[in-house]
Amino acid sequence: MTAPTPRFTGDAQPYGGGDPYADYRTADFPFAHLPDLADRRLGGSVTAANDEFFAERENLLRPETPHFDPADFGHKGKVMDGWETRRRRGASAATPHPADEDHDWALIKLGAPGVIHGIVVDTAHFRGNYPQAVSVEGTSAPGTPSPADLLADDTEWTTLVPRTPVGGHAANGFEVTSGRRFTHLRLKQHPDGGIARLRVHGEVVPDPAWLTVLGTFDLAALENGGAAEDASDRFYSPPANSIKPGRSQKMDEGWETRRRRDQGHDWVRYRLTAQALIRAVEIDTGCYKGNAPGWAALYGRDATVDADAPWTELLPRSPLQPDTVHRFLLGQVPPVTHVRIDIYPDGGIARLRLHGSLTADGAQRLAARYAELGGA
C-alpha cells in the first residue's frame, strides 16, 4: 500500500536569522524523480497572471532553489523570489474580508506536454504571506494559444489538484492521477498570497505529427519523449540531466558519478521515444575536465515484444576525451526501444544524443498512445 503524500498547513515561524532553510518543511515525494514538464529549459513559461504586484509570475519556473535576502526591500515592499499578489479586500466596511470565491491565477505553458504524476507548490520563504489554499487545473490545447484563448468560456479545464489548504515555507506536494496529456495549467491561490516555485513532474508525451515531419531527431531527448529509466549511480547529479536541451554550462548540469574504488563501471539505461533505428551518436563530456570517463560503450535492445530482451552492442568501447563532443556514425544496427551507455570506470557525461528515426511500428505505437491520452 502506497503511503499518503505528506501535507503541510499553517504558518511557519517568522525568520529569526541564520539558515533560512533550517525550518523549511519538505518530503521525499514519490514522483520527484520524474522530469519537470514546466522547466523553462524545456520551454516552459508563465504566460499570464491576474496580479503580480509584489513579485513577478516568471519566478515560478526558475530552475534554481528560491533565494531569500532578509535585507532586500524595494519600493513596493519586501523583494521575494516567487510570485506574490497584493492582499485582497472585501466589498465594503461591512464585509472587509475576501469572498470565498476570490482567488488569483497564473497560466503556465508546459515546456514538454505530457502526463502529470505530481505537482509541487513550493511556498519557500513565504512564511506568513502564502495562500490559504491552492488549486491546479489542466487543459490540452493545440498550437500556441494566447492567454485570451485559454481563458475563453469554451476551454475545457480538468481539475488536477482540488482546492486544498497549504502551509507556509513548505514544499506542498500533490499526486495527480488523471492519466491524460496536458499542455497548459492554471494555478490558483485562494484568496491571494505568494508561491515561490511550481514543479510539474510527469512523463513527456511528444506530438507524433511533429516528429514524423522531422524524420531524423534525437530519440533520447527529454522533449522528444526519451527518459533516463535507471542508473548505477546518482551521487552528484541525476542521469536525466544528460538528455536535457542544449549544452551543459557547468558540471552539475550533466550526469556525474562518485569515484569508484572497485573493478566495476557505471551506466545509464534510457527509454527512447519509441522503437527506432539509431544512425549517429554524440557523447558530450562538456565541463568534465578532470573527471571525464576514459571510455564508453553503447548497447541497445528491443523491448517491444520482450521486456527482458538481450542487449546488443551498438558502439564498442571507445576512448573519450575531457570536455569534448564525440561523434560516432553507426553501421547496420537493429531497431531498439532502449539504450544503455556504459562508462569506464566512472565520471561524468554532460549529454547523450541518439540521432535516428522511428520505425513504422514505433511511429504507429506512439500515435496510438498520443490519441489514447487525449493529445490535442
ABEGO torsion letter per residue (X at the ends): XBBBBBBBBEBBBBBAEEBAAAABBBBBBAAAABBBAABAAAGBBBABBABAAABBAAAAABABBBBBBAABBBAAEBBBBEBBBBBBBBABAABABBBAABBBBBBBBBABBEBBABBBBBABGBAAABBABBBBBBBBBBEBBBAAAAABAABBBBBABBBBBBBBGBBBBBBBAAGBBBABBBBBBOABEBBABBBBBBBBBBBAAAAAAAGBBBAABAAAGBBBABBABAAABBAAAAABBEBBABAAABBBBBBBABABBBBBBBBBABBBBBABBBBBABGBAAABBABBBBBBBBAAABAABBBBBABBBBBBBBGBBBBBBBBBBBBBABBBBBBOABEBBABBBBBBBBBAAAAAAAAAAAAAAGBX
